[in-house]
Amino acid sequence: MKISLKFISTLAISLYFSISSSHAKDTIYLISSSSAYDESYIPKITQAFQNKGFNVSTQYLNQQLSDFGYVNTDHERAKNLIHALKNDQVKYLWFVRGGSGALNLLPKLHAEIAPIKQSTPKILIGFSDVTAIHYFINNEIGWKSIHGTTAATGKIMNVPNTTAASLESPTLKSNLINHDENQNDVVNEIFTTIQNGVHYQGLLPLNSTAKQHFYEGTLTGGNLTLVQTLFSTKYERSWDNQILLLEDISVTYKQLDRLLHQILFKKDFKPKAIVFGQFYPSKTNDGERLIYKEVIRTFAEQSHIPVYYYPYFGHGKVNKPFILGEKAHIACPQDSDYCSIFQEKL
């Protein structure tokens, strides 16, 4: 029995560190292309990644606070991001935070499509305002990317709730997502997703169309505000054959209702399915959560598009990673109230 327990213990430890060891000495390049970040976080972020066996490069962190509170001017942020995208040494490009301002970079990014395509493919990791950059990378460059937590979060830095709150300045407070016992190893979770793909259960179908047995499409989207901002611009691409992820924060249920009516009235909008993540505030009650869910359900009942609810990604305590630009499959067993979503590994 002692030998058996020792073997089990050794196996468990081996599995726990398998992701870290398989990527040992890979370099994570930190970058920020949106709102300003707290520079005191960078040593903590660096240490957290090093503890997982990664090297860390900060060569693309060049914060010079702009008048609008971005990490730099539009020109400098675009130039910095383009340099990183062209650098053949970069494999993992992890965004420190979101916020706002990434949409402004699209003209300069589009001007550099050809040389960026000639570079080695990179895996970009982030969410929120990074949605605009994911959209460009997926649709114009053809690379896949990870919709997952940004680096300046308590989940990455492994700080408890009280410490995380005390570290955060008032202007940056909304960017820090507190540590949560249900998702306390997001680095390993993201690299597990890269290596093994996605298999999440618990998608709730909200209309009769969503209860069909199977849907397949390329996963896209992210933050609803950024997706909406792309509508009717020269940068918007067809949503046909796409499975669209949508989440947001600081949107009231009435504002969400208005945004969803815009989608309902949008011409030539035919995604394969829409999966809604978290919209309700992190600190909320059951009543508020149900109101947001009901707004989404009301939209679903008026839409011919299959609509699902999965509040485990977005600006909440749990932010499950997805692979954007990759095929996704939604399966709904006939004898279950819930559906599942699958993606192959990168």
C-alpha positions as CSV (number, residue, x, y, z in Angstrom):
1,M,0.0,0.0,0.0
2,K,2.8,2.4,0.8
3,I,4.4,1.8,-2.6
4,S,1.1,2.4,-4.3
5,L,0.5,5.7,-2.4
6,K,4.0,6.9,-3.2
7,F,3.5,6.1,-6.8
8,I,0.2,8.0,-6.9
9,S,1.7,10.9,-5.1
10,T,4.6,11.0,-7.6
11,L,2.3,10.8,-10.5
12,A,0.1,13.6,-9.2
13,I,3.2,15.9,-8.8
14,S,4.4,15.0,-12.2
15,L,1.1,15.8,-13.8
16,Y,0.9,19.1,-12.0
17,F,4.2,20.3,-13.3
18,S,3.9,18.8,-16.7
19,I,2.8,22.0,-18.4
20,S,5.6,24.0,-16.8
21,S,8.3,21.5,-17.6
22,S,7.2,21.1,-21.2
23,H,7.6,24.8,-21.8
24,A,10.7,25.3,-19.6
25,K,12.8,28.2,-20.9
26,D,10.2,29.3,-23.4
27,T,10.1,33.1,-23.3
28,I,6.9,35.0,-22.6
29,Y,7.1,38.5,-24.1
30,L,5.0,41.0,-22.1
31,I,3.3,43.8,-24.0
32,S,0.6,46.4,-23.4
33,S,-1.2,48.3,-26.2
34,S,-4.2,49.8,-24.4
35,S,-4.7,51.6,-21.1
36,A,-1.8,52.4,-18.7
37,Y,-0.8,49.7,-16.2
38,D,0.7,49.9,-12.8
39,E,4.5,49.4,-13.3
40,S,4.9,48.0,-9.8
41,Y,3.1,44.9,-11.0
42,I,5.8,44.0,-13.6
43,P,8.3,42.4,-11.2
44,K,5.4,40.3,-9.6
45,I,4.2,39.2,-13.1
46,T,7.8,38.3,-14.1
47,Q,8.3,36.3,-10.9
48,A,5.0,34.5,-11.3
49,F,6.0,33.3,-14.9
50,Q,9.5,32.5,-13.8
51,N,8.1,30.3,-11.0
52,K,6.4,28.3,-13.8
53,G,9.7,27.8,-15.6
54,F,9.4,30.5,-18.2
55,N,11.8,33.2,-19.2
56,V,10.2,36.7,-19.4
57,S,11.0,39.6,-21.7
58,T,9.9,43.1,-21.0
59,Q,11.4,44.7,-24.1
60,Y,8.0,45.6,-25.4
61,L,6.9,47.5,-22.3
62,N,7.6,51.1,-23.1
63,Q,5.0,53.0,-21.1
64,Q,5.0,56.8,-21.6
65,L,1.6,57.8,-20.3
66,S,-0.5,59.6,-23.0
67,D,-3.0,62.4,-22.4
68,F,-5.8,59.8,-22.8
69,G,-4.4,57.5,-20.2
70,Y,-3.0,55.0,-22.8
71,V,0.4,53.4,-22.3
72,N,1.7,55.6,-25.1
73,T,0.6,57.6,-28.2
74,D,-1.3,55.7,-30.9
75,H,1.8,55.9,-33.2
76,E,4.2,54.5,-30.6
77,R,1.8,51.8,-29.4
78,A,1.2,50.6,-33.0
79,K,5.0,50.7,-33.8
80,N,5.8,48.7,-30.7
81,L,3.1,46.1,-31.4
82,I,4.2,45.7,-35.0
83,H,7.8,45.3,-34.0
84,A,6.8,42.4,-31.7
85,L,4.6,40.8,-34.4
86,K,7.5,40.9,-36.8
87,N,10.1,39.5,-34.4
88,D,10.8,35.9,-35.3
89,Q,12.0,35.2,-31.8
90,V,8.6,35.9,-30.3
91,K,6.4,32.9,-29.7
92,Y,4.1,34.0,-26.8
93,L,3.0,37.6,-26.6
94,W,1.0,38.1,-23.4
95,F,-0.8,41.4,-22.9
96,V,-0.4,43.0,-19.5
97,R,-3.9,44.6,-19.5
98,G,-6.8,45.8,-21.6
99,G,-8.8,48.9,-21.0
100,S,-9.2,51.0,-24.2
101,G,-7.3,52.3,-27.2
102,A,-6.4,49.1,-29.1
103,L,-9.0,49.9,-31.9
104,N,-7.0,53.0,-32.8
105,L,-4.1,50.8,-33.9
106,L,-6.0,49.1,-36.7
107,P,-5.0,51.4,-39.6
108,K,-1.3,51.0,-38.9
109,L,-1.6,47.3,-38.4
110,H,-3.4,46.9,-41.7
111,A,-0.7,48.8,-43.4
112,E,1.8,46.2,-42.2
113,I,-0.2,43.0,-43.1
114,A,2.3,41.7,-45.6
115,P,5.5,41.9,-43.5
116,I,3.7,40.6,-40.4
117,K,2.5,37.5,-42.4
118,Q,6.1,36.8,-43.3
119,S,7.0,36.5,-39.6
120,T,6.8,33.3,-37.6
121,P,3.3,32.7,-36.1
122,K,2.8,33.9,-32.6
123,I,0.3,33.1,-29.9
124,L,-1.2,36.3,-28.5
125,I,-2.9,36.0,-25.1
126,G,-5.3,38.5,-23.5
127,F,-8.9,39.7,-23.6
128,S,-11.1,42.8,-23.1
129,D,-9.6,45.6,-25.2
130,V,-7.3,43.0,-26.8
131,T,-10.4,41.8,-28.7
132,A,-9.5,44.3,-31.5
133,I,-6.0,42.9,-31.9
134,H,-7.3,39.3,-31.8
135,Y,-9.7,40.2,-34.5
136,F,-7.0,41.6,-36.7
137,I,-4.6,38.7,-36.1
138,N,-7.3,36.0,-36.7
139,N,-8.9,37.5,-39.8
140,E,-6.0,39.3,-41.6
141,I,-2.9,37.4,-40.6
142,G,-4.5,34.0,-40.1
143,W,-2.9,33.2,-36.8
144,K,-4.8,31.7,-33.9
145,S,-4.8,33.4,-30.5
146,I,-6.0,32.9,-26.9
147,H,-8.9,34.7,-25.4
148,G,-7.7,34.5,-21.8
149,T,-6.7,36.5,-18.7
150,T,-4.3,39.4,-19.0
151,A,-1.1,39.3,-17.0
152,A,-1.8,42.1,-14.5
153,T,-4.4,40.1,-12.5
154,G,-4.3,38.6,-9.1
155,K,-4.7,35.2,-10.8
156,I,-1.4,35.5,-12.5
157,M,0.5,37.2,-9.6
158,N,-0.9,34.8,-7.1
159,V,-2.0,37.5,-4.6
160,P,-5.0,37.1,-2.3
161,N,-8.1,39.3,-2.5
162,T,-7.1,41.8,0.2
163,T,-3.6,42.2,-1.1
164,A,-4.8,42.6,-4.7
165,A,-7.2,45.3,-3.7
166,S,-4.6,47.2,-1.7
167,L,-2.1,47.1,-4.6
168,E,-4.5,48.6,-7.1
169,S,-4.7,52.3,-7.7
170,P,-8.2,53.9,-8.1
171,T,-7.7,54.5,-11.8
172,L,-6.6,50.9,-12.5
173,K,-8.8,49.1,-10.0
174,S,-11.2,47.6,-12.5
175,N,-8.3,45.9,-14.3
176,L,-7.2,43.7,-11.5
177,I,-9.3,40.5,-11.3
178,N,-9.0,39.0,-7.8
179,H,-7.6,35.6,-7.1
180,D,-10.3,32.9,-7.1
181,E,-10.0,29.4,-5.6
182,N,-11.9,28.0,-8.6
183,Q,-9.3,29.1,-11.1
184,N,-6.0,29.4,-9.2
185,D,-3.6,28.3,-11.9
186,V,-4.5,30.1,-15.0
187,V,-1.1,29.9,-16.6
188,N,-1.2,26.1,-16.6
189,E,-4.8,26.3,-17.7
190,I,-3.9,28.4,-20.7
191,F,-1.0,26.2,-21.8
192,T,-3.2,23.1,-21.3
193,T,-5.6,24.7,-23.7
194,I,-2.8,25.4,-26.2
195,Q,-1.6,21.8,-25.9
196,N,-4.9,19.9,-25.5
197,G,-7.7,22.1,-26.8
198,V,-11.0,23.0,-25.2
199,H,-13.7,20.8,-23.7
200,Y,-16.2,22.8,-21.6
201,Q,-19.5,21.5,-20.5
202,G,-22.4,23.5,-19.1
203,L,-23.4,25.7,-22.0
204,L,-27.1,26.5,-21.5
205,P,-29.1,26.7,-24.7
206,L,-31.5,29.7,-24.6
207,N,-33.6,29.2,-27.7
208,S,-35.0,26.2,-29.6
209,T,-32.5,26.6,-32.4
210,A,-29.7,26.2,-29.9
211,K,-31.0,22.8,-28.9
212,Q,-30.1,21.2,-32.2
213,H,-27.6,18.5,-31.9
214,F,-24.5,20.0,-33.4
215,Y,-22.9,23.3,-34.7
216,E,-19.5,24.0,-36.1
217,G,-17.8,27.3,-36.8
218,T,-14.6,29.3,-36.3
219,L,-14.5,30.9,-32.9
220,T,-14.3,34.7,-32.9
221,G,-15.3,37.8,-30.8
222,G,-14.6,38.6,-27.2
223,N,-15.6,41.9,-25.6
224,L,-19.0,43.0,-26.8
225,T,-18.1,46.7,-26.9
226,L,-15.1,46.1,-29.2
227,V,-17.1,43.7,-31.4
228,Q,-19.9,46.3,-31.7
229,T,-17.3,49.0,-32.5
230,L,-16.2,47.1,-35.5
231,F,-19.8,47.0,-37.0
232,S,-20.1,48.8,-40.3
233,T,-16.5,49.8,-40.5
234,K,-14.0,48.9,-43.2
235,Y,-12.4,46.5,-40.8
236,E,-15.5,44.4,-40.2
237,R,-15.4,41.0,-41.9
238,S,-18.2,38.5,-42.5
239,W,-19.6,36.8,-39.4
240,D,-20.9,33.9,-41.5
241,N,-19.7,30.5,-40.3
242,Q,-18.4,32.0,-37.0
243,I,-19.2,31.0,-33.5
244,L,-19.2,34.4,-31.7
245,L,-18.1,34.8,-28.0
246,L,-19.5,37.9,-26.3
247,E,-18.8,39.2,-22.8
248,D,-18.5,42.7,-21.2
249,I,-18.3,44.6,-17.9
250,S,-19.7,47.9,-16.6
251,V,-22.7,47.6,-18.9
252,T,-26.1,48.0,-17.2
253,Y,-28.8,45.5,-18.1
254,K,-30.6,48.3,-19.9
255,Q,-27.5,49.1,-22.0
256,L,-27.1,45.4,-22.7
257,D,-30.7,45.2,-23.9
258,R,-30.1,48.1,-26.3
259,L,-26.8,46.6,-27.6
260,L,-28.5,43.2,-28.2
261,H,-31.4,44.9,-30.1
262,Q,-28.8,46.5,-32.4
263,I,-27.5,43.0,-33.1
264,L,-31.0,41.7,-33.6
265,F,-31.6,44.5,-36.2
266,K,-28.2,44.1,-37.9
267,K,-28.3,43.3,-41.6
268,D,-26.5,40.3,-43.0
269,F,-25.5,39.0,-39.6
270,K,-25.5,35.3,-39.7
271,P,-23.1,33.7,-37.3
272,K,-23.4,29.9,-36.6
273,A,-24.0,30.6,-32.9
274,I,-23.5,33.1,-30.1
275,V,-22.0,32.1,-26.7
276,F,-22.6,34.8,-24.0
277,G,-20.2,35.0,-21.1
278,Q,-20.3,37.1,-18.0
279,F,-22.0,40.6,-18.0
280,Y,-23.1,41.0,-14.4
281,P,-20.7,42.8,-12.0
282,S,-18.3,40.7,-10.0
283,K,-19.8,41.9,-6.8
284,T,-23.5,41.3,-7.3
285,N,-26.4,39.3,-6.0
286,D,-28.6,36.5,-7.5
287,G,-31.2,39.1,-8.5
288,E,-28.8,41.0,-10.7
289,R,-27.4,37.9,-12.2
290,L,-30.9,36.8,-13.2
291,I,-31.7,40.1,-14.7
292,Y,-28.7,40.0,-17.1
293,K,-29.5,36.4,-17.9
294,E,-33.1,37.3,-18.7
295,V,-31.9,40.1,-21.0
296,I,-29.9,37.6,-23.0
297,R,-32.7,35.1,-22.9
298,T,-35.1,37.7,-24.3
299,F,-32.7,38.4,-27.2
300,A,-32.3,34.7,-27.8
301,E,-36.1,34.1,-28.1
302,Q,-36.3,36.8,-30.8
303,S,-33.3,35.6,-32.7
304,H,-33.0,32.8,-35.3
305,I,-29.3,32.4,-34.3
306,P,-28.5,29.6,-31.8
307,V,-27.7,31.3,-28.4
308,Y,-25.9,29.8,-25.4
309,Y,-25.1,31.1,-21.9
310,Y,-21.8,30.2,-20.3
311,P,-20.9,32.9,-17.6
312,Y,-17.4,31.4,-17.0
313,F,-15.4,33.7,-19.3
314,G,-15.0,37.4,-19.2
315,H,-14.3,40.0,-16.5
316,G,-15.3,37.7,-13.6
317,K,-13.7,35.5,-11.0
318,V,-13.4,32.7,-13.7
319,N,-12.2,33.4,-17.2
320,K,-11.9,30.2,-19.1
321,P,-9.6,30.4,-22.1
322,F,-10.7,29.8,-25.7
323,I,-8.8,29.5,-29.0
324,L,-9.8,32.3,-31.3
325,G,-9.5,31.7,-35.0
326,E,-9.8,28.0,-34.4
327,K,-12.7,25.7,-35.3
328,A,-15.2,25.1,-32.4
329,H,-17.9,22.4,-32.1
330,I,-21.0,22.7,-30.0
331,A,-22.7,19.4,-29.2
332,C,-26.1,19.1,-27.4
333,P,-27.0,15.6,-26.2
334,Q,-30.7,14.9,-26.5
335,D,-31.1,13.8,-22.9
336,S,-29.3,16.8,-21.4
337,D,-30.3,20.4,-20.5
338,Y,-26.8,21.5,-21.3
339,C,-24.4,21.5,-24.3
340,S,-20.6,21.3,-24.6
341,I,-18.1,23.2,-26.7
342,F,-14.9,21.5,-28.1
343,Q,-11.8,22.8,-29.8
344,E,-8.7,21.0,-31.1
345,K,-5.3,21.9,-29.7
346,L,-3.2,24.6,-31.3
